Amino acid sequence: MAAKKRLKTPAKKKSSATSRVRWTSGNDREMKAMIKAQTPARAIAKQLDRTEAAVRQRIHKLGLSLRSSKKKARR
């Protein structure tokens, strides 16, 4: 018997949970204000509709920190 040839079907576009959304200057401003108010990364991510990892990466890329810049007084 002759082997049947498989017909190629067009590839279906997969819906990915990791669709990339560009950061805007408005997102950056909003995030900076939340960092200044000492908002946790998880809350920032929820507000901006992004993952916590994406928020942390962006904070690092912008040279910011979630930690308080206030120095603790020595006793």
N, C-alpha and C positions, 0 to 999 in steps of 0.2 A: 504494500500500500504506500501511496505517496504521502509524505508528511504535509499536513495542512499549514499554510502560512498564516501567521497571526497578523491581523490587520491592526495597524497602530491607530489608537484612538487619541484624539487631542487631549493633552494633559489638562486636568482640572486645576483651576487655581485654588490653592489651599488657603483657607482662612487661618491666619496665624495669630496666636495670642500675643506674639511679640512684634506687633506692628510698630514701626518706629515713628515717633512723632517728634518733630523738630522743636527745640527749645526757642522760645521767643524772648525778646527783651522784656516783655511784660511778665512772662513766667519768672525770669530772673529777678525782676524787681519785687514781685510778690514773695518769692522764696527768701530774698534778702530781708524783707520786712518780718517774715515769720521767724527767721534765724535770730534777728535782733530781739524779738519777743520771746526767745528761748523756747520755741516750739519744737517738739521732738520730730525726728526725720519721718517717723511713721505717719504723724498727723500732717506733715507737709506733703507727703506723697499722696495721701488720701485727698487733700484739698486740691492738689494739682492734677489729680487723676493719673498718677504715674506710680511706678514701683518704688519701694524704698531704696533699692539698689540704684535705680536711675537717679534719684534725688541725691544720694550720697556721692555718686560719680560726678554729677554736675557741680555739687558743692566743692569737691576736690579740684575739679577743672578750673573753677573760678577763683581758687585760692582762698576759699572761705573755710570756716570751721564751725561745727555745731557746739563746740565747747565754749564755755563762758570765757571772755577775755579778761574778766576781773581777777586780779591776783588775790590769793588768800592771804590774810594778815598772819604774820608769824607771831607766835606767842612768846 
